[in-house]
Amino acid sequence: MTRWRTLHLAWISFAITFYAWFSLAPVAPLVQRDLGLSNGQIAWLTAAGVALTIPGRLVVGAMVDRLGPRRTFAALLLLLAIPVGLVGLAHGFRELLVLRLLVGLVGCGFVIGIRLVADWFPHRELGLAEGIYGGWGNAGAGVAALVVPLLASRFGWRWAVASGVVPMVVWALVVARYVKDVPDGRVFRRPLVDSTYSPLRDPRGRVLALAYLASFGSELAVVGFLTKMLVDRFGLTPLHAGLLASMFGLANSYSRPAG
């Protein structure tokens, strides 16, 4: 297996998680109208979608260090396909809120591929490889903005928001079968227990975390609300609003690799 094949398996895995993670945002106006939700409740659902991602990434990162990327990514895709599918069966705000909290854990997939790619690429190529992984993977949110409203117009929003289940299950099997933690001839390195969270104790690590909070946090906010804003303020249909909103998410496909 070549490092580039591994990279493609990794970014597709990441893109699927982002598609599932942001499948509700493009049809939020339809969900709001169907379930009689207020703007405040929609805001809570959007916030809930990222609430557990923050602590979850710490836990999943530690799991990657112990179990390896292959098993962790396959398990994450397979297990979290359950709440992603159940969102389509929700009939009220409280159900959606709980499910959105669980679906937010899908966003933890990012840290798995970061470790996988780092173990497969030499330092001189690592920046580009991680940029491709992050950028093409993040573009999954743009694909969701484009595809989910189209599916909703044909099959209803419930089927549309649950559409990530099939690729998650299928790709979990692909990851389990074809991904290797490290290249042949190398042994997967498991860190010491007391070094797992050492970046949090390093001031430089905390500064980088704040920079990531500002940049990626802003992206999540825009992705979460852009379609609804276009519908509410400009009177667009969810389909047309999703088409415009997809451009924001798809911009990751070239901006991150360029960075």
Secondary structure as the mmCIF struct_conf table of DSSP 4:
data_model
#
loop_
_struct_conf.conf_type_id
_struct_conf.id
_struct_conf.beg_label_comp_id
_struct_conf.beg_label_asym_id
_struct_conf.beg_label_seq_id
_struct_conf.end_label_comp_id
_struct_conf.end_label_asym_id
_struct_conf.end_label_seq_id
HELX_RH_AL_P HELX_RH_AL_P1 ARG A 3 TRP A 21
TURN_TY1_P TURN_TY1_P1 PHE A 22 PHE A 22
BEND BEND1 SER A 23 LEU A 24
HELX_RH_3T_P HELX_RH_3T_P1 ALA A 25 VAL A 27
HELX_RH_AL_P HELX_RH_AL_P2 ALA A 28 LEU A 35
TURN_TY1_P TURN_TY1_P2 GLY A 36 GLY A 36
HELX_RH_AL_P HELX_RH_AL_P3 ASN A 39 ALA A 51
TURN_TY1_P TURN_TY1_P3 LEU A 52 LEU A 52
HELX_RH_AL_P HELX_RH_AL_P4 THR A 53 LEU A 67
HELX_RH_AL_P HELX_RH_AL_P5 PRO A 69 LEU A 86
HELX_RH_3T_P HELX_RH_3T_P2 VAL A 87 LEU A 89
BEND BEND2 GLY A 92 GLY A 92
HELX_RH_AL_P HELX_RH_AL_P6 PHE A 93 VAL A 103
HELX_RH_3T_P HELX_RH_3T_P3 GLY A 104 CYS A 108
HELX_RH_AL_P HELX_RH_AL_P7 GLY A 109 TRP A 120
BEND BEND3 PHE A 121 PHE A 121
HELX_RH_AL_P HELX_RH_AL_P8 HIS A 123 PHE A 155
HELX_RH_AL_P HELX_RH_AL_P9 TRP A 157 VAL A 161
TURN_TY1_P TURN_TY1_P4 ALA A 162 GLY A 164
HELX_RH_AL_P HELX_RH_AL_P10 VAL A 165 TYR A 178
BEND BEND4 ASP A 181 VAL A 182
TURN_TY1_P TURN_TY1_P5 ASP A 184 GLY A 185
HELX_RH_3T_P HELX_RH_3T_P4 VAL A 193 SER A 195
TURN_TY1_P TURN_TY1_P6 THR A 196 TYR A 197
HELX_RH_AL_P HELX_RH_AL_P11 SER A 198 ARG A 201
BEND BEND5 ASP A 202 ASP A 202
HELX_RH_AL_P HELX_RH_AL_P12 PRO A 203 PHE A 234
HELX_RH_AL_P HELX_RH_AL_P13 PRO A 238 LEU A 250
TURN_TY1_P TURN_TY1_P7 ALA A 251 ALA A 251
HELX_RH_AL_P HELX_RH_AL_P14 ASN A 252 ALA A 258
#
